[in-house]
Amino acid sequence: MTTGTQIFHDAAVDGNFRAKWYASRALIYVVLIFWAVICLFPIYWTITTSFKMAPDVMKGNMVPWVDFKPAWLGWRSLGLSPDTIGADSTVRQEFLKRFINSLIAASASSTLAVILGSLAAYGLSRFSYKFGYMRNPDISFFFLSQLILPPVVLALPFLVLYREVDLLDTRIGLILVYTLSVLPIVIWIMKDQFESIPTELEEAAMVDGLGVWGAFFTIILPIALPGMVAAFILSLVLTWNEYFFAALLTSTRAATLPVMVASQTGSQGISWWSMAALSFAAILPLVIVGIFLERFIIKGMAAGAVK
């Protein structure tokens, strides 16, 4: 009798444990789904707004084929609708020019920032430096402190400097200022990445006959590659979406997509459908890059978290 009671009690305890486990898992999934909806709602709103007519935008209709009938108003204004894609369009040509400018400026500056930032971070993580009263921690903090500086403070100096060296409204000018703006973030990420790699690996490589650069390119660089890709993607997102310097230092030849998106606001109001179509076309490349490089992002985050 005691044995049967004990078995019944154990079964009840096990049942309660399973019920609590399933309830906790369900709660976690509900919270994650709710948070995913919050994060993805702006993208959903942007996509649906690009297919709305003006009255649908003003009424706040949200569900296609339920609240409103999708139309190509936003895409037609850019010359990207099915009925205009084959015809000549000045707006579409301007959009493609801005897209190419953004692509070149963001990718080139992110690549340059990752190269320079990785070298600086490797030096700070492996060697001891002395610059006046500053040591390695002070130098690292100096780089990181540049993020505190508001961009508007640099507006006049950059404007005067670029006018003197003839870099206004050029892609080179944008690439340089974008590289400087994201370089502290790259150094911060990569320094933590290199510090998580044991120095014994380099010492073993040097014993086998490799030099400092040989050990770096052969041993350290492949291990740190996921972190470099994560830093590149973060830099790419920041430079692709940058508006202030693009609006300040460019006018026609090197203007980027964020400037074109902001130009949809006029004296007669905001062309929400055109702005939504432009915004979706601007964020789509970043979504594609994130999907293809997702595994590198996860590896970079995991490598930086385990020390």
C-alpha positions, -999 to 999 in steps of 0.1 A, spaced: 0 0 0 28 23 9 45 15 -24 14 23 -44 9 56 -26 45 65 -32 42 58 -69 10 78 -71 27 107 -53 57 106 -76 35 105 -106 16 136 -93 48 154 -86 61 145 -121 28 157 -136 30 190 -118 66 195 -129 57 188 -165 27 211 -163 49 239 -149 76 233 -175 51 235 -204 35 266 -189 68 283 -186 78 274 -221 44 286 -234 49 319 -216 84 323 -230 71 317 -266 42 342 -260 66 369 -249 90 362 -278 62 363 -303 49 395 -288 83 411 -289 88 399 -325 55 415 -335 66 448 -319 100 447 -337 86 437 -371 55 460 -371 74 491 -384 86 470 -414 50 457 -419 37 492 -418 63 504 -443 55 477 -467 17 480 -465 19 519 -467 38 517 -500 7 500 -515 -19 524 -500 -38 552 -516 -38 586 -498 -72 580 -481 -61 546 -468 -30 562 -452 -50 590 -436 -76 565 -422 -49 542 -408 -60 511 -426 -37 483 -418 -48 449 -434 -45 445 -472 -77 432 -489 -96 437 -457 -92 474 -448 -79 485 -482 -72 473 -517 -34 474 -525 -23 497 -552 10 507 -567 9 544 -559 41 546 -539 61 524 -563 46 542 -594 59 575 -580 94 560 -581 90 545 -615 92 510 -601 56 498 -606 48 471 -632 33 496 -655 62 521 -653 93 498 -649 98 496 -687 95 533 -694 120 561 -689 118 576 -654 138 605 -641 128 596 -605 139 560 -610 173 571 -624 177 594 -594 168 566 -570 193 542 -586 220 569 -584 213 575 -547 212 537 -541 247 533 -558 261 562 -538 248 547 -505 261 512 -515 296 525 -523 299 548 -494 286 524 -468 304 493 -480 338 510 -486 337 529 -453 327 498 -434 354 477 -450 381 504 -443 369 508 -407 370 470 -401 406 468 -415 419 498 -395 399 490 -364 410 454 -363 447 463 -366 443 490 -338 423 466 -316 449 438 -321 477 461 -311 458 473 -280 450 437 -270 485 423 -275 510 451 -269 516 478 -242 517 514 -254 526 546 -237 516 580 -251 523 607 -226 503 598 -195 480 575 -215 483 537 -214 463 510 -232 431 515 -212 433 553 -216 438 549 -254 409 525 -256 387 549 -237 398 577 -259 386 559 -290 353 549 -273 347 585 -260 345 597 -296 310 582 -297 299 607 -271 307 637 -293 275 649 -311 278 650 -349 265 686 -350 296 698 -332 317 685 -361 295 701 -387 313 734 -392 349 720 -390 341 693 -416 323 718 -438 352 742 -438 378 714 -442 360 697 -471 355 730 -489 392 737 -487 403 702 -499 375 700 -525 357 670 -510 322 685 -508 296 664 -527 320 635 -533 319 598 -524 355 599 -511 344 626 -486 315 605 -474 337 574 -471 363 592 -450 338 607 -426 318 575 -423 350 556 -416 358 580 -388 323 577 -373 322 539 -370 359 533 -363 355 535 -325 327 509 -325 349 485 -346 379 490 -322 356 484 -292 342 452 -307 374 438 -321 395 445 -289 371 423 -269 372 397 -297 410 395 -297 412 395 -259 391 364 -259 417 345 -281 444 329 -260 479 343 -266 493 308 -264 481 302 -299 503 329 -313 533 318 -291 529 283 -305 528 296 -340 559 317 -334 577 287 -321 569 269 -353 587 297 -372 559 323 -380 564 360 -373 540 384 -357 522 391 -389 523 354 -400 507 344 -367 481 371 -370 470 362 -406 473 324 -402 460 318 -366 443 349 -352 424 362 -382 404 330 -390 393 328 -354 384 365 -352 366 364 -386 330 361 -372 336 391 -349 350 411 -379 319 402 -399 296 412 -370 315 446 -368 312 450 -405 275 445 -405 270 469 -376 291 495 -394 272 489 -426 239 495 -409 251 527 -393 267 541 -424 238 530 -447 213 549 -425 234 579 -418 216 612 -427 233 641 -410 267 642 -428 251 631 -461 227 660 -460 255 684 -449 283 674 -472 265 664 -504 240 680 -527 236 663 -561 264 640 -572 270 620 -540 237 623 -522 225 591 -506 191 573 -500 184 587 -465 185 622 -480 161 612 -507 137 596 -482 137 628 -461 130 649 -493 95 633 -496 84 659 -471 72 690 -489 50 721 -486 19 701 -494 26 675 -467 43 641 -466 40 616 -494 37 587 -471 34 562 -499 65 574 -517 84 576 -484 73 540 -475 84 526 -509 118 544 -507 123 532 -471 115 496 -480 138 497 -509 165 511 -486 162 485 -459 158 455 -482 196 452 -489 204 452 -452 178 425 -446 194 403 -473 229 409 -459 217 400 -424 201 368 -436 232 356 -455 256 365 -428 235 355 -398 258 326 -389 287 349 -386 268 373 -364 258 345 -340 294 332 -339 308 367 -333 283 373 -304 291 339 -289 329 343 -292 327 377 -275 305 364 -247 328 335 -237 360 346 -222 
